[in-house]
Amino acid sequence: MDSSIKIKVCGLTRIEDVQLALSLGADYCGFIVYPKSPRAVSLDRAAELASYVPVGKRVIVDVETAPEELDQMRGSCFDYFQIHTGLQIGSPSLASMSYQLGKERLWLAPRLDTKDEFSEEFTTFADTILLDAYQKDLYGGTGHTSDWPRFTQLSAAYPKTKWILAGGLTPSNVLEAQSATGARQLDINSGVEVEPGVKDAAKLREVFQILKPK
């Protein structure tokens, strides 16, 4: 497997899981502060966990973040801001969020049902787009796989954008997912857990052995 593939381990809530992910070669570590997530931690706890992560690898994850909350996050130690949103194209909130964070630091995760259109305008707000599985009223971490053919289509259509594949990636399907989509960056979360927020060390090691064999 190509060593240039990048892996983000998301939904981290424990120091030991952060340290394991880094020891295996994680390129990014993600910390969820969305209160309704079963993997949610407070902003203070997220910053504490991120303090164990080298600069350049720290990702904070939230949903429909208000401007004042973005200011708090931006004032903390995080390098990238993965924001899941159902906002429509042309929304001033999207433009404001991009301006507030900088499009190079914003990882935009638009909630897209199969029938929803992806507009090129999304790529003007963020240099990086994360495509996750869609499920009504849920934002990520659902365990469902995303739309691989659509990921392939969109990443080919917008090659200047960085694309991240997320959604139900496990040791049993991650190689197929990468091969089918050509994804250069993958987001690993629920598929390597014992329970929400607690990583399964064996599964995590297996994913890295598959994607980043040493």
C-alpha positions as semicolon CSV with decimal commas, in nm:
position;residue;x (nm);y (nm);z (nm)
1;M;0,000;0,000;0,000
2;D;0,118;0,352;-0,084
3;S;0,278;0,512;0,221
4;S;0,154;0,855;0,109
5;I;-0,199;0,765;0,217
6;K;-0,298;0,967;0,523
7;I;-0,503;0,838;0,815
8;K;-0,701;1,040;1,065
9;V;-0,814;0,862;1,380
10;C;-1,125;1,040;1,503
11;G;-1,347;1,031;1,809
12;L;-1,054;1,006;2,048
13;T;-1,143;1,049;2,415
14;R;-0,854;0,880;2,597
15;I;-0,485;0,963;2,620
16;E;-0,383;0,602;2,570
17;D;-0,573;0,586;2,241
18;V;-0,413;0,911;2,124
19;Q;-0,069;0,772;2,203
20;L;-0,142;0,443;2,030
21;A;-0,272;0,617;1,717
22;L;0,040;0,832;1,698
23;S;0,272;0,536;1,758
24;L;0,109;0,356;1,465
25;G;0,163;0,653;1,235
26;A;-0,161;0,853;1,248
27;D;-0,135;1,166;1,037
28;Y;-0,416;1,341;1,223
29;C;-0,604;1,296;1,550
30;G;-0,964;1,412;1,576
31;F;-1,152;1,528;1,885
32;I;-1,530;1,571;1,874
33;V;-1,690;1,851;2,076
34;Y;-2,043;1,818;1,937
35;P;-2,247;1,752;2,255
36;K;-2,488;1,505;2,094
37;S;-2,208;1,275;1,977
38;P;-2,147;0,965;2,191
39;R;-1,777;1,048;2,150
40;A;-1,810;1,408;2,263
41;V;-1,560;1,572;2,496
42;S;-1,554;1,928;2,623
43;L;-1,342;2,187;2,449
44;D;-1,106;2,190;2,747
45;R;-1,073;1,811;2,737
46;A;-1,021;1,818;2,362
47;A;-0,739;2,070;2,408
48;E;-0,587;1,855;2,683
49;L;-0,589;1,547;2,460
50;A;-0,457;1,748;2,166
51;S;-0,161;1,860;2,377
52;Y;-0,021;1,507;2,332
53;V;-0,040;1,547;1,952
54;P;0,230;1,719;1,744
55;V;0,142;2,054;1,593
56;G;-0,005;2,008;1,246
57;K;-0,202;1,694;1,338
58;R;-0,471;1,833;1,568
59;V;-0,829;1,835;1,436
60;I;-1,135;1,955;1,625
61;V;-1,472;1,825;1,504
62;D;-1,810;1,994;1,550
63;V;-2,151;2,041;1,392
64;E;-2,316;2,365;1,278
65;T;-2,074;2,568;1,489
66;A;-2,181;2,919;1,588
67;P;-1,939;3,207;1,516
68;E;-1,862;3,270;1,883
69;E;-1,780;2,901;1,934
70;L;-1,553;2,908;1,631
71;D;-1,366;3,197;1,792
72;Q;-1,312;2,986;2,105
73;M;-1,187;2,693;1,899
74;R;-0,962;2,913;1,689
75;G;-0,808;3,050;2,007
76;S;-0,718;2,701;2,123
77;C;-0,445;2,467;1,998
78;F;-0,612;2,310;1,695
79;D;-0,470;2,311;1,344
80;Y;-0,782;2,212;1,149
81;F;-1,154;2,249;1,200
82;Q;-1,377;1,971;1,068
83;I;-1,727;2,117;1,058
84;H;-2,029;1,906;0,963
85;T;-2,304;2,121;0,821
86;G;-2,634;2,103;0,641
87;L;-2,612;2,466;0,534
88;Q;-2,719;2,536;0,182
89;I;-2,503;2,669;-0,098
90;G;-2,485;3,046;-0,090
91;S;-2,548;3,062;0,284
92;P;-2,368;3,360;0,436
93;S;-2,283;3,138;0,734
94;L;-2,063;2,916;0,518
95;A;-1,879;3,212;0,373
96;S;-1,840;3,361;0,720
97;M;-1,707;3,035;0,861
98;S;-1,453;3,008;0,582
99;Y;-1,339;3,365;0,638
100;Q;-1,323;3,317;1,015
101;L;-1,110;3,001;1,003
102;G;-0,933;3,030;0,670
103;K;-1,026;2,793;0,389
104;E;-0,694;2,609;0,427
105;R;-0,783;2,516;0,786
106;L;-1,151;2,434;0,730
107;W;-1,241;2,072;0,660
108;L;-1,598;2,101;0,539
109;A;-1,825;1,799;0,581
110;P;-2,151;1,881;0,402
111;R;-2,446;1,657;0,484
112;L;-2,540;1,515;0,146
113;D;-2,817;1,267;0,082
114;T;-2,788;1,070;-0,240
115;K;-3,038;1,302;-0,404
116;D;-2,863;1,621;-0,290
117;E;-2,651;1,812;-0,537
118;F;-2,287;1,885;-0,466
119;S;-2,209;2,235;-0,583
120;E;-1,870;2,357;-0,694
121;E;-1,923;2,650;-0,457
122;F;-1,840;2,423;-0,164
123;T;-1,483;2,410;-0,286
124;T;-1,459;2,789;-0,265
125;F;-1,521;2,774;0,109
126;A;-1,275;2,499;0,202
127;D;-0,964;2,340;0,057
128;T;-1,064;2,007;0,211
129;I;-1,397;1,824;0,184
130;L;-1,488;1,522;0,396
131;L;-1,754;1,289;0,259
132;D;-1,928;1,088;0,530
133;A;-2,222;0,849;0,530
134;Y;-2,557;1,025;0,530
135;Q;-2,819;0,936;0,787
136;K;-3,108;1,161;0,878
137;D;-3,050;1,357;1,202
138;L;-2,706;1,200;1,256
139;Y;-2,365;1,350;1,188
140;G;-2,087;1,095;1,140
141;G;-1,986;0,799;1,353
142;T;-2,290;0,605;1,239
143;G;-2,100;0,293;1,134
144;H;-2,259;0,312;0,788
145;T;-2,038;0,323;0,480
146;S;-2,049;0,632;0,262
147;D;-2,123;0,653;-0,108
148;W;-1,797;0,528;-0,258
149;P;-1,892;0,582;-0,624
150;R;-1,991;0,940;-0,548
151;F;-1,664;1,000;-0,366
152;T;-1,477;0,872;-0,670
153;Q;-1,679;1,093;-0,902
154;L;-1,642;1,409;-0,694
155;S;-1,273;1,369;-0,620
156;A;-1,208;1,324;-0,993
157;A;-1,424;1,624;-1,080
158;Y;-1,244;1,852;-0,831
159;P;-0,882;1,736;-0,826
160;K;-0,751;2,056;-0,665
161;T;-0,961;1,988;-0,355
162;K;-0,835;1,753;-0,084
163;W;-1,088;1,476;-0,025
164;I;-1,130;1,265;0,289
165;L;-1,327;0,940;0,287
166;A;-1,517;0,864;0,607
167;G;-1,800;0,636;0,710
168;G;-1,791;0,286;0,858
169;L;-1,429;0,206;0,769
170;T;-1,312;-0,114;0,937
171;P;-1,021;-0,357;0,904
172;S;-1,241;-0,574;0,683
173;N;-1,336;-0,306;0,429
174;V;-1,072;-0,033;0,443
175;L;-0,855;-0,180;0,169
176;E;-1,155;-0,226;-0,059
177;A;-1,269;0,130;0,019
178;Q;-0,933;0,280;-0,064
179;S;-0,890;0,072;-0,378
180;A;-1,243;0,146;-0,501
181;T;-1,227;0,521;-0,444
182;G;-0,860;0,606;-0,480
183;A;-0,890;0,805;-0,156
184;R;-0,561;0,952;-0,038
185;Q;-0,691;1,029;0,310
186;L;-0,922;0,820;0,524
187;D;-1,105;0,893;0,848
188;I;-1,119;0,602;1,092
189;N;-1,360;0,612;1,385
190;S;-1,645;0,379;1,478
191;G;-1,502;0,082;1,288
192;V;-1,211;0,047;1,531
193;E;-1,397;0,080;1,863
194;V;-1,489;-0,138;2,157
195;E;-1,756;0,118;2,240
196;P;-1,809;0,481;2,135
197;G;-1,496;0,676;2,222
198;V;-1,293;0,372;2,326
199;K;-1,066;0,236;2,055
200;D;-1,000;-0,134;1,998
201;A;-0,620;-0,154;1,994
202;A;-0,613;-0,471;1,783
203;K;-0,846;-0,328;1,517
204;L;-0,658;0,000;1,507
205;R;-0,328;-0,181;1,460
206;E;-0,483;-0,392;1,185
207;V;-0,604;-0,088;0,990
208;F;-0,258;0,067;0,999
209;Q;-0,095;-0,260;0,901
210;I;-0,323;-0,274;0,598
211;L;-0,284;0,089;0,490
212;K;0,063;0,172;0,622
213;P;0,256;-0,154;0,653
214;K;0,598;-0,119;0,810
